[in-house]
């Protein structure tokens, strides 16, 4: 697409055989925002619009680049195509590990083997599939978010390791700050238990007794600071890179990058006349860049021409609404742990509807929490008991297509509609995104 960012390093002359093979196999995974991550991995943060993309994926890409060069020194491959290969390896390894962690996480919550396998099956055909396999940050974000949740929920809880995982997630995506909700809940879950047990719908109203442990309060503040620290450090790094040491930077600026910036109308680092956020008392580059380049802001996306984007979010928002409805109907079932996942996904949904480009809601919500996979699995499993044992769902684990076909056979209309949503977004997303057409 003409308006989409493309790293100048993508124009590789005299491609080797390896370059051509990588291009044929994986170029479909390097569309749209992937180009920002590849550029950052190759050249660092040079253009202002690169700032919206967090550094975790480029860091891993550089590390794998060096490892591949070390292991295969005789292979001729350009830096650009090597970065594509490394990035695809990173995101897909993260994708597979996330599926395993989702299984463990689901087992801790439900202790139901069928629900565990059904969740992983649905994860494998997620509506966000193309973004979990492409050079996007969603896979790494899911990996560290799900890992952090697992260390919070398992019997031998380790809040510190959980906070470290959430901190890595903060290096992948900014909305990982919402993970602090989980730290807050599990730090003071005894207080929430007292509040919920005193409610009238649980039984007779009892006097509310709330005691805050200063030790737990300090622990929560410390762990929250760990999650917040990467974002603060990233903002400081961007400020130093774009706003400081400018005379030295101008002398070392590659000519082809300067020419490319002028040609495409990009703002290069240290062009202080165009970097207005550099002069603010609190130079928050991320919010300024999101507002300027992607029109992110309160209700700024509510335009008539954006109606198709809102329509695309209807299925995932319907699933979120269904989760809220189930919580209200089966409160006792959700009261122990699961309700905090519902609150988390609802908060993300509301925040996304008010401030974000709404078409990203589908991939954002499905990568941010296991809750939608749980909810979808519960909806589909709800009618399994209504069919004979001969026809019930059995997972063979050999071919995903066989499992999906059997799931379709044993599902009722509601289950089939949900499965159709997963498969339709999966297939259409792959076709459109890989061919450089806009998708969620």
C-alpha positions as CSV (number, residue, x, y, z in Angstrom):
1,X,0.0,0.0,0.0
2,X,1.3,3.5,-0.9
3,X,0.7,5.1,2.5
4,X,2.1,2.2,4.6
5,X,5.5,2.4,6.1
6,X,8.2,0.4,4.5
7,X,11.7,0.2,5.8
8,X,14.3,1.5,3.2
9,X,16.3,-1.6,3.8
10,X,13.6,-3.8,2.2
11,X,14.9,-2.7,-1.2
12,X,17.6,-5.4,-1.5
13,X,19.6,-5.5,-4.7
14,X,21.4,-8.6,-5.9
15,X,19.4,-11.0,-3.8
16,X,20.9,-14.3,-2.9
17,X,19.2,-17.7,-3.2
18,X,18.5,-17.6,0.5
19,X,17.0,-14.2,0.2
20,X,14.6,-15.4,-2.5
21,X,13.6,-18.5,-0.5
22,X,12.9,-16.4,2.6
23,X,10.9,-13.9,0.5
24,X,8.8,-16.6,-1.0
25,X,8.1,-18.4,2.3
26,X,7.7,-15.5,4.8
27,X,7.2,-12.2,3.0
28,X,3.4,-12.4,3.8
29,X,4.3,-12.2,7.5
30,X,6.1,-8.9,7.0
31,X,3.2,-6.6,6.0
32,X,2.0,-3.4,7.5
33,X,3.3,-2.7,11.1
34,X,5.8,-5.6,10.6
35,X,7.9,-3.1,8.6
36,X,8.3,-0.9,11.7
37,X,9.6,-3.8,13.8
38,X,12.0,-4.9,11.0
39,X,13.3,-1.3,10.6
40,X,13.8,-0.9,14.4
41,X,15.7,-4.3,14.5
42,X,17.9,-3.1,11.6
43,X,18.5,0.6,12.3
44,X,17.0,1.4,15.7
45,X,14.5,4.2,16.3
46,X,15.2,6.7,13.5
47,X,11.8,8.0,12.4
48,X,9.2,9.5,14.7
49,X,6.4,7.1,13.7
50,X,8.6,4.1,14.8
51,X,8.2,5.3,18.4
52,X,4.7,3.7,18.6
53,X,6.2,0.2,18.4
54,X,7.8,-1.2,21.5
55,X,11.3,-2.7,21.5
56,X,10.9,-6.3,22.8
57,X,10.4,-8.0,19.4
58,X,13.2,-6.0,17.7
59,X,15.5,-7.0,20.6
60,X,14.7,-10.7,20.2
61,X,15.1,-10.3,16.4
62,X,18.6,-8.9,16.8
63,X,19.6,-11.7,19.2
64,X,18.4,-14.4,16.8
65,X,20.1,-12.6,13.9
66,X,23.5,-12.9,15.7
67,X,22.8,-16.5,16.7
68,X,22.0,-17.5,13.1
69,X,25.1,-15.7,11.7
70,X,27.2,-17.5,14.4
71,X,25.8,-20.9,13.6
72,X,25.7,-20.5,9.8
73,X,28.6,-18.2,8.8
74,X,28.8,-19.4,5.2
75,X,25.1,-18.7,4.3
76,X,24.7,-15.7,2.2
77,X,21.7,-13.7,3.3
78,X,20.9,-9.9,3.5
79,X,20.3,-8.3,6.9
80,X,16.7,-7.5,5.9
81,X,15.7,-11.1,5.0
82,X,17.7,-12.5,7.9
83,X,15.6,-10.2,10.2
84,X,12.4,-11.5,8.6
85,X,13.4,-15.1,9.2
86,X,14.5,-14.3,12.8
87,X,11.3,-12.4,13.6
88,X,9.1,-15.2,12.2
89,X,11.0,-17.7,14.3
90,X,10.6,-15.6,17.5
91,X,6.8,-14.9,17.1
92,X,6.0,-18.5,16.1
93,X,8.0,-20.1,18.9
94,X,6.3,-17.7,21.3
95,X,2.9,-18.7,19.8
96,X,3.5,-22.4,20.5
97,X,4.8,-21.8,24.0
98,X,1.7,-19.6,24.7
99,X,-0.6,-22.4,23.6
100,X,1.1,-24.7,26.2
101,X,0.9,-22.1,28.9
102,X,-2.8,-21.6,28.1
103,X,-3.3,-25.3,28.6
104,X,-1.7,-25.2,32.0
105,X,-3.5,-22.0,33.0
106,X,-6.9,-23.5,32.0
107,X,-6.1,-26.6,33.9
108,X,-5.5,-24.6,37.1
109,X,-8.8,-22.8,36.7
110,X,-11.1,-25.5,35.5
111,X,-9.4,-28.8,36.2
112,X,-11.3,-30.2,33.2
113,X,-9.2,-31.9,30.5
114,X,-11.9,-31.3,27.8
115,X,-12.1,-27.6,28.5
116,X,-8.2,-27.4,28.4
117,X,-8.0,-29.1,25.0
118,X,-10.9,-27.1,23.6
119,X,-9.3,-23.8,24.7
120,X,-6.0,-24.8,22.9
121,X,-8.0,-25.9,19.8
122,X,-9.8,-22.5,19.7
123,X,-6.4,-20.7,20.3
124,X,-5.0,-22.5,17.2
125,X,-7.8,-20.9,15.1
126,X,-8.0,-17.6,17.0
127,X,-9.5,-14.6,15.1
128,X,-6.2,-13.0,15.8
129,X,-4.2,-15.8,14.2
130,X,-2.5,-13.8,11.4
131,X,-1.2,-11.3,13.9
132,X,0.0,-14.1,16.2
133,X,2.1,-15.5,13.3
134,X,3.2,-12.3,11.6
135,X,6.0,-10.0,12.7
136,X,3.8,-8.3,15.3
137,X,4.2,-8.0,19.0
138,X,1.0,-9.9,19.9
139,X,2.7,-13.3,20.3
140,X,5.3,-12.1,22.7
141,X,2.7,-10.0,24.6
142,X,0.5,-13.1,24.9
143,X,3.4,-15.3,26.0
144,X,4.5,-13.1,28.9
145,X,1.0,-12.1,29.9
146,X,-0.2,-15.7,30.1
147,X,3.0,-16.7,31.8
148,X,2.5,-14.0,34.4
149,X,-1.1,-15.1,35.0
150,X,0.0,-18.7,35.4
151,X,2.5,-17.8,38.2
152,X,-0.3,-15.9,39.9
153,X,-2.9,-18.6,39.7
154,X,-1.0,-21.8,40.3
155,X,-0.9,-23.4,43.7
156,X,2.7,-22.4,44.4
157,X,2.1,-18.7,43.6
158,X,5.1,-16.5,42.8
159,X,4.1,-12.9,42.5
160,X,7.6,-11.7,41.8
161,X,8.1,-14.0,38.8
162,X,4.6,-12.9,37.6
163,X,5.6,-9.2,37.8
164,X,8.8,-9.9,35.8
165,X,6.7,-11.6,33.1
166,X,4.3,-8.7,33.0
167,X,7.3,-6.4,32.8
168,X,8.4,-8.2,29.6
169,X,4.9,-7.8,28.3
170,X,5.2,-4.1,29.0
171,X,8.2,-4.1,26.6
172,X,5.9,-5.6,23.9
173,X,2.7,-3.5,24.2
174,X,1.5,-0.5,26.2
175,X,-1.8,-2.1,27.2
176,X,0.1,-4.5,29.4
177,X,-0.3,-1.9,32.1
178,X,-3.8,-3.3,32.6
179,X,-2.1,-6.4,34.0
180,X,-1.6,-4.4,37.2
181,X,-5.3,-5.2,37.8
182,X,-4.3,-8.8,38.3
183,X,-1.5,-7.9,40.8
184,X,-4.0,-5.7,42.7
185,X,-6.6,-8.4,43.0
186,X,-4.2,-11.2,44.0
187,X,-2.4,-8.9,46.5
188,X,-5.7,-8.2,48.3
189,X,-7.9,-11.1,47.4
190,X,-8.8,-11.7,51.1
191,X,-10.3,-8.2,51.1
192,X,-12.3,-8.9,47.9
193,X,-13.4,-12.2,49.4
194,X,-14.8,-10.3,52.5
195,X,-16.5,-7.8,50.3
196,X,-18.1,-10.4,48.1
197,X,-19.1,-12.6,51.0
198,X,-20.9,-9.7,52.6
199,X,-23.1,-9.0,49.5
200,X,-26.8,-9.7,49.8
201,X,-26.8,-12.1,46.7
202,X,-24.5,-14.5,48.5
203,X,-26.8,-14.7,51.5
204,X,-27.6,-12.6,54.6
205,X,-25.7,-9.3,54.7
206,X,-22.9,-9.4,57.2
207,X,-20.8,-6.5,58.6
208,X,-17.9,-5.8,56.3
209,X,-14.4,-6.2,57.9
210,X,-11.5,-5.0,55.8
211,X,-7.9,-5.1,57.1
212,X,-5.1,-3.9,54.8
213,X,-1.8,-5.4,55.4
214,X,1.0,-2.9,55.0
215,X,3.3,-5.7,53.9
216,X,0.9,-6.6,51.1
217,X,0.5,-3.0,50.1
218,X,4.2,-2.5,49.8
219,X,4.5,-5.7,47.9
220,X,1.8,-4.5,45.4
221,X,3.5,-1.2,44.9
222,X,6.9,-2.8,44.3
223,X,5.5,-5.3,41.8
224,X,3.5,-2.7,40.0
225,X,6.6,-0.6,39.8
226,X,8.4,-3.6,38.1
227,X,5.6,-3.7,35.5
228,X,5.7,0.0,34.9
229,X,9.5,0.4,34.8
230,X,10.0,-0.9,31.2
231,X,7.6,1.7,29.8
232,X,9.2,4.5,31.8
233,X,12.6,3.5,30.7
234,X,11.5,3.2,27.1
235,X,10.1,6.7,27.2
236,X,13.4,8.0,28.7
237,X,15.3,6.2,26.0
238,X,13.2,7.7,23.2
239,X,13.6,11.2,24.7
240,X,17.3,10.8,24.9
241,X,17.5,9.4,21.3
242,X,15.2,12.0,19.6
243,X,15.7,15.1,21.7
244,X,19.3,15.0,23.1
245,X,22.8,14.8,21.6
246,X,21.4,16.2,18.4
247,X,24.6,17.8,17.0
248,X,26.5,14.5,17.3
249,X,23.6,12.6,15.7
250,X,23.3,14.9,12.7
251,X,27.0,14.3,11.9
252,X,26.5,10.5,11.9
253,X,23.1,10.4,10.1
254,X,23.2,8.0,7.1
255,X,22.4,10.0,3.9
256,X,20.0,7.4,2.5
257,X,17.8,7.5,5.6
258,X,17.7,11.3,5.5
259,X,16.7,11.2,1.9
260,X,14.1,8.5,2.6
261,X,12.6,10.6,5.4
262,X,12.3,13.7,3.1
263,X,10.9,11.6,0.3
264,X,8.2,10.1,2.5
265,X,7.6,13.1,4.7
266,X,8.8,11.3,7.9
267,X,10.2,13.2,10.8
268,X,13.8,12.0,11.6
269,X,15.1,12.0,15.1
270,X,16.5,15.3,16.3
271,X,14.5,17.4,13.9
272,X,13.4,19.4,16.9
273,X,11.2,21.8,15.0
274,X,8.8,19.0,14.2
275,X,9.2,17.1,17.5
276,X,6.9,19.2,19.6
277,X,6.7,16.7,22.4
278,X,10.4,17.1,23.1
279,X,9.7,20.6,24.4
280,X,6.9,19.6,26.8
281,X,7.5,19.4,30.6
282,X,6.7,15.7,30.5
283,X,7.8,14.5,27.1
284,X,5.5,11.6,26.5
285,X,6.4,10.5,23.0
286,X,4.2,7.5,22.8
287,X,0.8,9.3,23.2
288,X,2.0,12.2,21.0
289,X,3.0,9.9,18.2
290,X,-0.2,7.8,18.5
291,X,-2.3,10.9,18.4
292,X,-0.4,12.5,15.4
293,X,0.0,9.5,13.1
294,X,-2.9,7.2,14.1
295,X,-5.5,9.7,15.3
296,X,-5.7,8.0,18.7
297,X,-7.7,9.9,21.3
298,X,-11.0,10.1,23.1
299,X,-13.8,9.4,20.6
300,X,-11.6,10.6,17.7
301,X,-12.3,7.4,15.8
302,X,-16.1,7.9,15.8
303,X,-16.6,8.9,12.2
304,X,-19.2,7.8,9.6
305,X,-16.5,6.4,7.3
306,X,-15.2,4.2,10.1
307,X,-18.5,2.3,10.5
308,X,-17.1,-0.9,8.7
309,X,-14.4,-1.0,11.3
310,X,-16.9,-0.9,14.1
311,X,-18.9,-3.7,12.4
312,X,-15.8,-5.9,12.4
313,X,-15.6,-5.6,16.2
314,X,-19.2,-6.7,16.8
315,X,-18.4,-10.5,17.2
316,X,-15.7,-10.0,19.8
317,X,-17.7,-7.4,21.7
318,X,-20.7,-9.8,21.7
319,X,-18.4,-12.5,23.3
320,X,-17.3,-10.0,25.9
321,X,-21.0,-9.1,26.6
322,X,-21.8,-12.8,26.9
323,X,-19.0,-13.2,29.5
324,X,-20.5,-10.4,31.6
325,X,-24.0,-12.0,31.3
326,X,-22.6,-15.4,32.4
327,X,-20.9,-13.8,35.4
328,X,-24.2,-12.3,36.5
329,X,-26.1,-15.6,36.0
330,X,-23.5,-17.9,37.6
331,X,-21.9,-15.5,40.2
332,X,-21.0,-18.2,42.6
333,X,-19.0,-20.1,39.9
334,X,-17.0,-17.0,39.0
335,X,-16.7,-15.4,42.4
336,X,-13.4,-17.0,43.5
337,X,-11.0,-16.0,40.7
338,X,-12.6,-15.7,37.3
339,X,-14.4,-12.5,37.8
340,X,-11.2,-10.5,37.8
341,X,-10.5,-11.8,34.2
342,X,-13.9,-10.6,33.2
343,X,-13.3,-7.1,34.7
344,X,-9.9,-7.0,32.9
345,X,-11.4,-7.8,29.5
346,X,-14.3,-5.4,30.0
347,X,-11.9,-2.6,31.0
348,X,-9.8,-3.2,27.9
349,X,-12.9,-3.3,25.7
350,X,-14.3,0.0,27.1
351,X,-10.9,1.7,26.9
352,X,-10.4,0.5,23.4
353,X,-13.8,1.7,22.3
354,X,-13.2,5.1,23.7
355,X,-9.6,5.8,22.7
356,X,-8.2,3.2,20.2
357,X,-8.7,2.5,16.6
358,X,-11.5,0.1,17.1
359,X,-10.5,-2.4,14.4
360,X,-7.6,-3.6,16.6
361,X,-9.9,-4.7,19.4
362,X,-10.2,-8.2,18.1
363,X,-6.5,-9.0,18.1
364,X,-5.9,-6.9,21.2
365,X,-8.5,-8.7,23.3
366,X,-7.6,-12.2,22.1
367,X,-3.9,-11.6,22.8
368,X,-4.4,-9.9,26.1
369,X,-6.2,-12.6,28.1
370,X,-7.1,-16.3,28.1
371,X,-10.6,-15.3,29.2
372,X,-12.3,-15.1,25.8
373,X,-10.9,-18.6,24.9
374,X,-12.4,-19.9,28.2
375,X,-15.7,-18.2,27.5
376,X,-15.8,-19.6,23.9
377,X,-14.9,-23.1,25.2
378,X,-17.6,-23.0,27.9
379,X,-20.2,-21.9,25.3
380,X,-19.2,-24.8,23.0
381,X,-18.9,-27.4,25.8
382,X,-22.3,-26.3,27.2
383,X,-24.2,-28.5,24.8
384,X,-21.9,-31.5,24.9
385,X,-23.8,-33.1,27.8
386,X,-27.0,-32.9,25.7
387,X,-25.7,-35.3,23.0
388,X,-25.2,-39.0,23.5
389,X,-21.9,-40.3,24.8
390,X,-21.3,-41.9,21.3
391,X,-21.4,-38.4,19.7
392,X,-19.6,-36.4,22.3
393,X,-16.4,-34.5,21.6
394,X,-13.2,-36.5,21.6
395,X,-9.9,-35.0,20.8
396,X,-7.5,-37.2,18.9
397,X,-4.7,-34.7,18.7
398,X,-3.5,-35.8,15.3
399,X,-5.0,-33.3,12.8
400,X,-6.6,-30.0,13.8
401,X,-9.0,-30.3,10.9
402,X,-10.4,-33.6,12.3
403,X,-11.0,-32.0,15.7
404,X,-12.6,-28.9,14.1
405,X,-14.9,-31.1,12.0
406,X,-16.0,-33.1,15.0
407,X,-16.5,-29.9,17.1
408,X,-18.8,-28.6,14.3
409,X,-20.8,-31.9,14.4
410,X,-21.4,-31.9,18.1
411,X,-22.1,-28.1,18.5
412,X,-25.5,-26.5,18.5
413,X,-26.4,-23.4,16.5
414,X,-24.8,-21.0,19.0
415,X,-21.6,-23.1,19.1
416,X,-21.4,-23.3,15.3
417,X,-21.9,-19.6,15.0
418,X,-19.0,-19.0,17.4
419,X,-16.8,-21.5,15.6
420,X,-17.7,-19.8,12.3
421,X,-16.6,-16.4,13.7
422,X,-13.2,-17.9,14.7
423,X,-12.7,-19.7,11.3
424,X,-13.9,-16.8,9.2
425,X,-11.7,-14.2,10.8
426,X,-8.8,-16.6,10.7
427,X,-9.0,-17.4,7.0
428,X,-10.0,-13.9,5.8
429,X,-7.4,-12.4,8.0
430,X,-4.6,-14.6,6.5
431,X,-5.7,-13.9,2.9
432,X,-6.1,-10.1,3.3
433,X,-3.1,-9.4,5.5
434,X,-0.6,-11.5,3.6
435,X,-1.6,-9.7,0.4
436,X,-1.2,-6.3,1.9
437,X,-4.9,-5.5,2.3
438,X,-6.1,-3.9,5.5
439,X,-7.5,-6.1,8.2
440,X,-8.1,-5.8,11.9
